[in-house]
Amino acid sequence: MTSIGPSVSPRDVAYAEAVSLCPVVLQAYVPKRLELRVTVVGQQAFAAEIHSQATHRTRVDWRRYGTIDLILTPDDRYVFLELNSAGEYGWIEDLTGLPISDAIAGFLLGDRIAGPAHTRHLREETCHA
């Protein structure tokens, strides 16, 4: 059987009992053209494309933190991966100029009005999370 991505091997299954009482999340491999990091502040959404397919090092997964993570597949389907309310956004803001900190400050000061959608692009070499 040919696999298009990482898979669970017979050796992995042999170690299953060692983690049987631990929380484990398994996810099917999803082919991707690029990934999206979306940070939501109030009613504003800040989206950054992450071109993780540019190098072998980040081809399967580049994440070390969370927020809203999605994959755009080669056939233009969006696949939701996770939502983590404590996700890091500072490095996205630094690399793209998205005004996420300003939106958080405005939200905390009572500015709950929906702002414009924001999108920026990142290349793999900037994905150092």
C-alpha positions as CSV (number, residue, x, y, z in Angstrom):
1,M,0.0,0.0,0.0
2,T,1.3,3.4,-1.0
3,S,0.8,6.3,1.4
4,I,0.6,10.0,0.4
5,G,1.6,11.1,3.8
6,P,2.6,9.9,7.3
7,S,0.7,6.9,8.5
8,V,0.5,4.6,11.6
9,S,2.9,1.7,11.1
10,P,2.8,-1.7,12.7
11,R,5.6,-0.6,15.0
12,D,3.5,2.4,16.2
13,V,0.6,0.0,17.0
14,A,2.9,-2.1,19.0
15,Y,3.5,0.9,21.3
16,A,-0.2,1.7,21.6
17,E,-0.6,0.1,25.0
18,A,2.2,2.4,26.4
19,V,-0.1,5.4,25.8
20,S,-3.4,3.7,26.3
21,L,-4.1,5.9,29.4
22,C,-2.8,9.1,27.9
23,P,-4.8,11.7,25.9
24,V,-3.9,11.1,22.3
25,V,-5.2,12.9,19.2
26,L,-4.9,11.1,15.9
27,Q,-5.8,12.8,12.6
28,A,-6.0,11.6,9.1
29,Y,-3.4,13.0,6.8
30,V,-4.8,15.8,4.6
31,P,-3.0,16.7,1.4
32,K,-2.4,20.5,1.2
33,R,-1.5,23.3,-1.1
34,L,-1.1,25.7,1.7
35,E,-2.2,26.3,5.3
36,L,-4.1,29.2,6.9
37,R,-3.6,30.7,10.4
38,V,-6.7,32.7,11.4
39,T,-6.7,34.8,14.6
40,V,-10.1,36.0,15.7
41,V,-10.4,39.1,17.9
42,G,-14.0,40.0,18.7
43,Q,-15.7,40.1,15.3
44,Q,-12.5,40.7,13.3
45,A,-10.6,37.9,11.6
46,F,-6.9,38.1,10.6
47,A,-5.8,35.4,8.1
48,A,-2.3,34.6,7.0
49,E,-1.4,32.0,4.4
50,I,1.4,29.7,5.4
51,H,3.2,28.1,2.5
52,S,4.3,25.0,4.4
53,Q,4.7,23.0,1.3
54,A,7.7,25.0,0.2
55,T,10.2,22.8,2.1
56,H,10.3,19.2,3.3
57,R,10.8,20.3,7.0
58,T,7.4,21.9,7.2
59,R,5.5,19.8,4.6
60,V,3.6,17.6,7.1
61,D,3.2,20.1,10.0
62,W,4.8,23.3,11.1
63,R,2.6,24.2,14.1
64,R,4.0,24.6,17.6
65,Y,1.0,26.7,18.8
66,G,-2.7,27.2,18.0
67,T,-5.5,29.5,17.1
68,I,-7.6,28.5,14.1
69,D,-5.7,26.3,11.7
70,L,-7.0,25.3,8.3
71,I,-5.6,23.5,5.2
72,L,-6.5,24.5,1.7
73,T,-6.2,21.2,-0.3
74,P,-5.0,21.0,-3.9
75,D,-8.6,20.6,-5.0
76,D,-9.6,23.9,-3.2
77,R,-11.3,22.4,-0.2
78,Y,-10.8,24.0,3.3
79,V,-10.2,21.5,6.1
80,F,-10.5,22.7,9.7
81,L,-7.7,21.4,11.9
82,E,-8.1,23.0,15.3
83,L,-9.3,26.0,17.4
84,N,-7.1,27.0,20.4
85,S,-8.1,30.1,22.3
86,A,-4.6,30.5,23.7
87,G,-2.9,30.4,20.3
88,E,0.2,32.5,19.6
89,Y,-0.3,35.4,17.2
90,G,2.7,37.7,17.9
91,W,5.0,36.1,15.3
92,I,2.3,36.3,12.6
93,E,1.8,40.0,13.5
94,D,5.6,40.6,13.3
95,L,6.0,38.9,9.9
96,T,2.9,40.2,8.2
97,G,2.1,43.6,9.8
98,L,-1.5,42.4,10.6
99,P,-2.8,44.7,13.4
100,I,-3.8,41.9,15.8
101,S,-2.5,43.6,19.0
102,D,-4.3,46.8,18.1
103,A,-7.5,44.8,17.6
104,I,-7.1,43.1,20.9
105,A,-6.5,46.4,22.7
106,G,-9.5,47.9,21.0
107,F,-11.6,44.9,21.9
108,L,-10.6,45.1,25.6
109,L,-11.3,48.8,25.6
110,G,-14.9,48.2,24.4
111,D,-14.5,48.6,20.6
112,R,-16.7,45.6,19.6
113,I,-17.4,46.9,16.1
114,A,-16.5,44.5,13.3
115,G,-13.5,45.6,11.4
116,P,-12.3,44.6,8.0
117,A,-10.9,41.2,7.2
118,H,-7.2,41.1,6.9
119,T,-5.0,38.6,5.0
120,R,-1.2,38.4,4.5
121,H,1.1,35.8,3.1
122,L,4.0,34.0,4.8
123,R,6.7,31.9,3.2
124,E,8.0,28.7,4.9
125,E,11.3,30.3,5.9
126,T,9.4,32.6,8.2
127,C,7.5,29.8,9.9
128,H,9.6,29.3,13.0
129,A,6.9,28.7,15.6
